[in-house]
Amino acid sequence: MNTSTSRRLILASSSVYRRELLSRFGLTFESQSPNIDESARANESPRDTALRLAKEKAVVVARDNPLAVVIGSDQVACIGERRLEKPGNAQRALEQLLLQRGQVCDFHTAVSVATHAGAQVISDLVTTHVRFRSADELTEARLNRYIEIEQPFDCAGAAKSEALGITLIESLEGPDPTALIGLPLIALSRLLRDIGFDPLQPLSRVD
């Protein structure tokens, strides 16, 4: 792991998926849960919810760690304006997957980088359009088998695309394959470079 960067790097998340993704940069980092209310606001679009929550997560943790570079991320899945939350259990997972058969589900994944105790924040958002296989192909029996194997209860829309969930999908359209898993690394790499924290430069600095 690259340990020579001049600032602490913190991932404002307890997600194992986001930790695994960030580890691909080869940087030493720690994780802290932001413990914020992740409810959507009235009349707030799914895109705006994802961006606001990514920023709030980063800022909350940055305020407690004023010398650190803090990364926040959030994802909102929806069909039209209907949001698909983390199902939490098998029954809700099945309901969500039945709804998505033959449909295009949009996964809006936002990422924010906060510095200077949250006084400075930059953000980006990546949308992935996911077309699910038809109802004829995704029978209830097959979906139940998928749920039994993967138990995707902590994944928005129950679509665990980094594992067996990829077999439910007809096609993907989006600029960053890591965004669908929960942390858009292409966008994050760009944001980090913009503040002088380049994963490819061991002497990265944030002034």
Secondary structure, DSSP 8 states (H G I E B T S, - for coil): -B---SS-EEE----HHHHHHHHTT-B--EE----------TT--HHHHHHHHHHHHHHHHHHH-TTSEEEEEEEEEEETTEEE----SHHHHHHHHHHHTTSEEEEEEEEEEEEGGGTEEEEEEEEEEEEE--TTTS-HHHHHHHHHHH--TTSGGG--TTTGGGGGEEEEE-S-TTTTTT--HHHHHHHHHHTT--TT-TT----
